[in-house]
Amino acid sequence: MAEIPTILVVDSDDTRRRKLGLALYEGGNEVINAVNGEEAIRFTAGLNPTLVLVHTGLEGGEPLELHRRLKATGLDLPPFLVLHSGDLRVPDDVPESGLYVLPSVDMSPERLLHQVRLLLLARDMGGELSDGIDKLRGDLTRISIGDLLRVLQSHIITGQVSFSARDDVGIWLQDGEVVNARWGSISGRKAFNRIASLRGGAFVITLDLPAGERTIDQDLASLVTDAVEEKLQLDELFRRLPGLKARVDIKMGDRFFSVEYSPTERAVLQYIREARNFAELIDLVPEPDLEVVRAIVRLRDQEILQFVEPQQQLHIVTDSTADILPSEARRHGITVVPLTVLFESQVFKDGIDLVPDQFYRRLVASQKLPTTSPPSVGEFVGAYEQLIGSGDIISIHISGKLSETVRRARDAVARGADGYQRLREEAGLPTLPIIRVVDSWQISVGLALQVHIARQMVELGLSADEIVRRLEDQRKRYHMLFSVDTLEYLQKGRRIHKAQALLGTLLEIKPILGLKDGDVVPTDRVRGGHNVIPKLVSLFSERVDPERPVFVAVGHASAPRWGSRLKEAIVEAFEVVELHEGEIGPIVGTHVGPGTIGACFFQPTVEELEILQRGK
């Protein structure tokens, strides 16, 4: 059980103070009252409240002045929430950290209680609050789904948790209890179990009331335990089954009419004609995934069903600098070859045993930058050998001007040629093996965006050479811009001089960098973090037509709040037809540091847009 929060309510208006205090008390908080600034300072110093809530019109000093005086005491201040009647302006020189401002006009006591709970949740679990304290942004590399839901339960949160894995993925809670979940068209336990298997990606908690009927009525501990057990068993089953793109067909043998089918098996047979492949069949059957897969396996073992894999596929390979989540790569059949990160004597594989949250904690604590290295030629040969027996390969990688990864991939194509041909012959494929390596001219989410666009062309049935031709033409029209929060890492990486870093830090200069023909180039600069997002939006509007559709990828380095703000600004200013989100990982993060935000835009021609929309 979470410790009961103690909230100091500071307000000179007796009626309003009692009303606020009663709402907070009835919501399970201890409440202390103060009627003026002097009491507020004394009670904050002596009673160590969990939160200070102060309304404008205060006797003995307005809230912002009170906050300055408290800061000057050297106290470790709790979060400071200022309520106002709509006429408060916060000066630019007031630090954002720990200070929140909300209009109190038309705010119900219930709404205030929920927002206070979200604020206290942010204090306890990390993450970043929106300006309106109605959204909390975090990342699943920092907290597991189970731990996140347990914290939400202890804070009695009513609202929605949405996930960047897909636009239509979320969990709804009522007073801390899970009441619904959705994964696309799938809802209830089936959707919850899928969400619980996520191991990365951003999430946003909002204070929306649950919509529709309750579909989950099970205690949280059982929900999480069942989801973990399902994932372990599914992983074991999938290792022994064909890929999710294989087709599942009915074998109309003698046993078909003599077998007594379970309800789930009957549902499998009912939906099999509608499903294009194994993945779609799992989606269509309403029962949880583990029940469906087990039913399919039983029917296969009884020779009622058979798997038919495509005779020849077109595989996509990329590297870990694309910062694609493992769950996303698996869902789309993308093979990711990891780069290596060396922290002093410790060696890590990017995305496998070093995820962004772990990396940024170590980076901030380290006096020396880690070193990074591309995959070896042998690692690429191994990845290609796993795939070449069932189809051709397009291998798309980080800009060759920033890494040796592309060169090593090309060396692997040449070195393994004889082995690839032998594997092809053993698989019974009559054609010569084709492996095409593409220099994306991109990094991080820009590379991920190019990979996703290539995947859509693969699903449309375009040939390897046609896709490569299009990718190499399109890469000239990708626009990547990003801004670093601190110049420290550019200086450590010798991208700028120490004197430039010191001067830029003193003047709060935020450089905006971009990619040109695959190389990082300075593009612009702003003064102060608040000006970064407007400048990025302005620069993108100079590079693409805001009235025409764009494909966008947004990324951040341990800065989900600012990444989400950039996403919202882009969606508002441009006609976005597809948007991807990602966290900048260790390879790029080594050089730009935490706090970096950026985006990549691609504006297709009319013909390209038509092709890509058919490939969705």
QUIBELHU-V869887 format. One line per field, one symbol per residue. ss: DSSP state (a for helix, b for strand, c for the rest). psi: psi as a letter, one per 20 degrees, with the letter a starting at -180 (. if undefined). A space follows every 10 residues. Layout:
ss = ???
psi = ???
This chain:
ss = cccccbbbbb cccaaaaaaa aaaaaacccb bbbbcbaaaa aaaaaaaccc bbbbbcccbc ccaaaaaaaa aaccccccbb bbbbcccccc ccccccccbb bbbcccccaa aaaaaaaaaa aaaaaccbbc ccccbbbbbc ccccaaaaaa aaaaccccbb bbbcccccbb bbbbccbbbb bbbccbbaaa aaaaaacccc cbbbbbcccc ccccccccca aaaaaaaaaa aaaaaaaaac ccccccbbbb cccaaaaccc ccaaaaaaaa accccccaaa aaaaccccaa aaaaaaaaaa acccbbbbcc ccbbbbbbba aacccaaaaa aacbbbbccb bbbccbbbbb cccbcaaaaa aaaaaccccc bbbcccaaaa aaaaaaaacc bbbbbbbccc ccccaaaaaa aaaaacaaaa aaaaaacccc ccccbbbbbc cccaaaaaaa aaaaaaaaac cccaaaaaaa aaaaaaabbb bbbccccaaa aacccccaaa aaaaaaccbb bbbbbbccbb bbbbbbbcaa aaaaaaaaaa aaacccccbb bbbbbbccca aaaaaaaaaa aaacbbbbbb bbbccaaaaa aaccccbbbb bbcccaaaaa aaaacc
psi = pqqpqppooo piogghghgg ggghghjjqp ppqqirhghg gghghhimqh qpopqrjppk prghgggghg hhijqnqrqo opqrjjkppo qhipqhpipq pqpipjpqhg ggghhgghgh ghhhiarpqr hjkjpppaqi ihprgghghh ghghjlppaq oqqihqhkpr pqqolippir qpnciprbhg gghggiipkr qqqpprkqqp qaqpipmqqg ggggghgggg gghgggghhj rrriiqqpqp omahigiiqo qrghhhhghg ihhiphaggh ghghphqqgg gggggggghg hjkhqqpoqp hproqpqari iilpqghggg hjkppppqrp poodippqpp ifjorggggh ghghiqipqr qqqrqrhhgg ggghhhhhij rrppoprqpi iiqjggghgh hhgghjgghg gghgghijpi qqppopppoh jrqchggggh ghhgghhghi jqrghggggg ghghhijpop qqpqhqighh ghjkhrqhhg ggghghjlpo qpqrpokjqp qpgaqrophi igghgggghh ihhroiiqqq pqppqqnkmh ghghgggghg hhirnohppq qrppahghhh hhrqipqrrp qpoqrggggg ghhhi.
